[in-house]
């Protein structure tokens, strides 16, 4: 049996301790969501619930009239935003990688420059544009300005540059035009990169707080992140309900990661190989 070096053993111990410190608050929040209020305030940092209950979740979905609406709002915005990003970013990346047109290099340089611009700088200009078009306090104000992402345009371009041209040439000989090649051949074979992109884009829409805070004024149109702040102010010390609401906000992210994990890992592997 191979002996472990003392230095490596110390490193493993440090990493294990760090992992426990990192994971413990998440587990506490998750298990607190199924605890009665008396257990949360009376048992300190005790992890396991003595009398687990789903009453907290029943309350936020049946007794609070706005919480289910906030969940639906976030699902709609994140889903539509992710679909638009996947289509537009992939099309832009493919055009920059494969099509030859005047100004292609200049356009690519613009994309690189835009990647370096902090998103916070664009909040006020986007607000003024949305106000001018009368789109404030609507889903469009959250989706349209974020319908493309320069970082993922660059990522998809890098993928398509290394995509085998022979496959496209064979499809062209079979009678497919450029759009047919893209949607029927290229996109299905880019599932790993698209899955990776979809995870991060969905996360960005789902977890976004500043844009809903700036653009949305009607409480019934709040996203879940913004609604959670309002929910917490209404239930200031009712930690059982607050923890249940917080767990709901992370549940779709975990589900999406589980569903797309194989594409995410494959996409990371492809990126590392290149």
C-alpha positions as CSV (number, residue, x, y, z in Angstrom):
1,X,0.0,0.0,0.0
2,X,1.4,3.3,-1.0
3,X,2.1,5.7,1.8
4,X,0.6,9.2,1.8
5,X,3.1,12.0,2.3
6,X,2.6,14.1,5.5
7,X,2.3,17.2,3.4
8,X,-0.4,15.7,1.2
9,X,-2.2,14.4,4.3
10,X,-2.2,17.9,5.8
11,X,-3.5,19.3,2.6
12,X,-6.4,16.8,2.5
13,X,-7.3,17.6,6.1
14,X,-7.3,21.3,5.3
15,X,-9.5,20.7,2.3
16,X,-11.9,18.5,4.3
17,X,-12.3,21.1,7.0
18,X,-12.8,23.8,4.4
19,X,-15.5,21.7,2.6
20,X,-17.3,21.1,5.9
21,X,-17.2,24.9,6.7
22,X,-18.5,25.6,3.2
23,X,-21.2,23.0,3.1
24,X,-22.5,23.3,6.7
25,X,-24.5,26.6,6.2
26,X,-26.1,25.2,3.1
27,X,-27.2,22.0,4.8
28,X,-28.4,24.0,7.8
29,X,-30.6,26.2,5.6
30,X,-31.9,23.2,3.7
31,X,-32.8,21.3,6.9
32,X,-34.1,24.5,8.6
33,X,-36.7,24.7,5.9
34,X,-38.4,21.6,7.3
35,X,-38.1,22.6,10.9
36,X,-40.8,24.2,13.0
37,X,-40.0,27.7,14.2
38,X,-39.5,26.6,17.8
39,X,-36.7,24.3,16.8
40,X,-34.9,26.9,14.7
41,X,-34.8,29.5,17.6
42,X,-34.4,27.0,20.4
43,X,-31.8,24.5,19.1
44,X,-29.2,26.9,17.9
45,X,-27.0,25.4,15.1
46,X,-28.3,21.9,15.6
47,X,-28.4,20.3,12.1
48,X,-31.0,17.5,12.1
49,X,-34.7,18.4,12.7
50,X,-36.5,16.6,15.6
51,X,-40.0,17.0,14.1
52,X,-39.6,17.5,10.3
53,X,-42.5,19.2,8.6
54,X,-43.5,20.5,5.2
55,X,-45.8,23.1,6.7
56,X,-43.3,25.9,5.8
57,X,-43.6,25.1,2.1
58,X,-47.3,24.7,2.3
59,X,-47.5,28.2,3.9
60,X,-45.4,30.0,1.3
61,X,-47.3,28.5,-1.6
62,X,-50.9,28.6,-0.2
63,X,-51.0,31.4,2.3
64,X,-48.8,33.9,0.6
65,X,-50.6,35.1,-2.6
66,X,-47.6,36.5,-4.3
67,X,-44.9,33.9,-3.7
68,X,-46.1,31.4,-6.4
69,X,-46.4,34.3,-8.8
70,X,-42.8,35.3,-8.2
71,X,-41.7,31.7,-8.9
72,X,-43.6,31.7,-12.2
73,X,-42.2,35.1,-13.1
74,X,-38.6,33.8,-12.6
75,X,-39.2,30.6,-14.5
76,X,-40.6,32.5,-17.5
77,X,-37.9,35.1,-17.5
78,X,-35.0,32.7,-17.0
79,X,-36.4,30.2,-19.6
80,X,-37.1,32.7,-22.3
81,X,-33.8,34.5,-21.6
82,X,-31.8,31.3,-21.8
83,X,-33.5,30.2,-25.1
84,X,-32.8,33.5,-26.7
85,X,-29.2,33.6,-25.5
86,X,-28.5,30.0,-26.7
87,X,-30.0,30.8,-30.2
88,X,-28.5,34.3,-30.7
89,X,-25.1,33.6,-29.1
90,X,-24.7,30.5,-31.1
91,X,-25.7,32.1,-34.4
92,X,-23.4,35.1,-33.8
93,X,-20.5,32.8,-32.9
94,X,-21.1,30.7,-36.0
95,X,-21.2,33.7,-38.2
96,X,-18.0,35.0,-36.8
97,X,-16.3,31.6,-37.2
98,X,-17.6,30.6,-40.6
99,X,-19.1,33.4,-42.7
100,X,-16.9,35.8,-44.6
101,X,-18.3,39.3,-44.8
102,X,-16.9,42.9,-44.7
103,X,-16.0,44.1,-41.2
104,X,-16.0,40.6,-39.7
105,X,-12.6,41.2,-37.9
106,X,-13.8,44.6,-36.7
107,X,-17.0,43.1,-35.4
108,X,-15.0,40.5,-33.5
109,X,-12.8,43.1,-32.0
110,X,-16.0,45.0,-30.8
111,X,-17.2,41.7,-29.2
112,X,-13.8,41.4,-27.3
113,X,-14.0,45.0,-26.2
114,X,-17.6,44.6,-25.0
115,X,-16.6,41.6,-22.9
116,X,-14.3,43.9,-20.9
117,X,-17.1,46.4,-20.1
118,X,-18.6,45.8,-16.6
119,X,-22.3,45.0,-16.8
120,X,-23.1,47.6,-14.0
121,X,-22.1,50.4,-16.3
122,X,-24.9,49.5,-18.7
123,X,-27.7,49.5,-16.1
124,X,-28.6,53.2,-16.4
125,X,-28.3,53.4,-20.2
126,X,-30.5,50.3,-20.5
127,X,-33.0,51.8,-18.1
128,X,-33.3,55.0,-20.1
129,X,-33.7,53.0,-23.4
130,X,-36.4,50.8,-21.8
131,X,-38.1,53.9,-20.5
132,X,-38.0,55.5,-23.9
133,X,-39.6,52.4,-25.5
134,X,-42.2,52.1,-22.7
135,X,-41.0,48.7,-21.6
136,X,-40.3,49.4,-17.9
137,X,-42.1,47.2,-15.3
138,X,-42.4,44.4,-17.8
139,X,-40.6,41.1,-18.6
140,X,-39.2,42.6,-21.7
141,X,-37.1,45.1,-19.7
142,X,-35.3,42.1,-18.1
143,X,-35.1,39.8,-21.2
144,X,-34.3,42.1,-24.2
145,X,-31.2,43.9,-22.9
146,X,-29.8,40.5,-21.9
147,X,-30.9,38.5,-25.0
148,X,-27.2,38.2,-26.1
149,X,-24.0,37.8,-24.1
150,X,-20.6,38.7,-25.6
151,X,-18.7,36.2,-23.5
152,X,-20.8,33.3,-24.8
153,X,-20.6,34.7,-28.4
154,X,-16.8,34.4,-28.0
155,X,-17.1,30.9,-26.5
156,X,-19.3,29.6,-29.3
157,X,-17.0,31.2,-31.9
158,X,-14.0,29.4,-30.5
159,X,-16.0,26.1,-30.6
160,X,-17.2,26.6,-34.2
161,X,-13.7,27.5,-35.4
162,X,-12.6,24.0,-34.5
163,X,-15.7,22.3,-35.8
164,X,-14.9,20.0,-38.7
165,X,-15.7,21.8,-42.0
166,X,-15.9,18.4,-43.8
167,X,-19.2,17.7,-42.0
168,X,-20.7,20.9,-43.2
169,X,-19.4,20.4,-46.7
170,X,-21.0,16.9,-46.8
171,X,-24.3,18.4,-45.6
172,X,-24.1,21.0,-48.3
173,X,-23.6,18.4,-51.0
174,X,-26.8,16.7,-49.6
175,X,-28.7,19.9,-50.4
176,X,-28.8,21.7,-47.1
177,X,-28.5,25.5,-47.1
178,X,-26.5,27.5,-44.5
179,X,-29.5,27.7,-42.0
180,X,-30.2,24.0,-42.5
181,X,-26.6,23.1,-41.8
182,X,-26.5,25.2,-38.7
183,X,-29.8,24.1,-37.1
184,X,-29.8,20.4,-38.3
185,X,-26.1,19.5,-38.2
186,X,-24.0,22.0,-36.2
187,X,-26.3,22.8,-33.3
188,X,-27.0,19.1,-32.4
189,X,-23.3,18.4,-32.4
190,X,-22.6,21.4,-30.2
191,X,-24.7,20.1,-27.3
192,X,-21.8,20.2,-24.8
193,X,-21.0,23.9,-25.4
194,X,-24.7,24.8,-25.6
195,X,-25.4,22.9,-22.3
196,X,-22.6,24.7,-20.6
197,X,-23.8,28.0,-21.9
198,X,-27.4,27.3,-20.9
199,X,-26.5,26.5,-17.3
200,X,-24.6,29.8,-16.8
201,X,-27.1,31.9,-18.6
202,X,-30.0,30.4,-16.6
203,X,-28.1,31.0,-13.4
204,X,-27.5,34.7,-14.4
205,X,-31.2,35.3,-15.1
206,X,-32.4,33.3,-12.1
207,X,-30.1,35.0,-9.6
208,X,-30.2,38.5,-11.0
209,X,-31.3,41.1,-8.4
210,X,-30.1,44.5,-9.6
211,X,-32.0,44.5,-12.9
212,X,-35.4,43.6,-11.4
213,X,-34.8,46.1,-8.6
214,X,-34.2,48.8,-11.2
215,X,-36.7,48.0,-13.8
216,X,-39.7,46.3,-12.0
217,X,-42.0,48.3,-9.8
218,X,-45.2,46.2,-9.6
219,X,-45.0,43.7,-6.7
220,X,-46.9,41.0,-8.6
221,X,-44.2,41.2,-11.4
222,X,-41.2,40.7,-9.0
223,X,-38.8,37.9,-9.7
224,X,-38.1,35.4,-7.0
225,X,-34.8,37.1,-5.9
226,X,-36.5,40.5,-5.6
227,X,-39.6,39.0,-4.1
228,X,-37.5,37.1,-1.5
229,X,-36.4,40.5,-0.1
230,X,-40.0,41.6,0.2
231,X,-41.0,38.3,1.7
232,X,-38.2,38.6,4.3
233,X,-39.3,42.1,5.3
234,X,-42.9,40.8,5.8
235,X,-41.7,37.8,7.9
236,X,-38.8,39.4,9.7
237,X,-38.3,36.8,12.4
238,X,-40.2,33.8,11.0
239,X,-37.0,32.0,9.9
240,X,-38.8,28.8,9.1
241,X,-40.8,30.5,6.3
242,X,-37.7,32.5,5.2
243,X,-35.6,29.4,4.9
244,X,-38.3,27.5,3.0
245,X,-38.5,30.4,0.5
246,X,-34.7,30.5,0.2
247,X,-34.6,26.8,-0.6
248,X,-37.1,27.3,-3.3
249,X,-34.9,29.8,-5.0
250,X,-32.0,27.3,-5.3
251,X,-34.1,24.2,-6.2
252,X,-34.5,24.9,-10.0
253,X,-30.7,25.6,-10.2
254,X,-29.9,22.2,-8.7
255,X,-32.4,20.4,-11.0
256,X,-31.0,22.1,-14.1
257,X,-27.5,21.3,-13.1
258,X,-28.4,17.6,-12.6
259,X,-30.1,17.5,-16.0
260,X,-27.3,19.2,-17.9
261,X,-24.4,18.1,-15.8
262,X,-23.1,15.6,-18.5
263,X,-23.1,18.4,-21.1
264,X,-21.4,20.8,-18.7
265,X,-18.6,18.3,-17.8
266,X,-18.1,17.5,-21.5
267,X,-18.0,21.1,-22.4
268,X,-15.4,21.8,-19.7
269,X,-13.4,18.8,-20.9
270,X,-13.5,20.1,-24.5
271,X,-12.4,23.6,-23.4
272,X,-9.5,22.1,-21.4
273,X,-8.4,19.9,-24.3
274,X,-8.2,22.9,-26.6
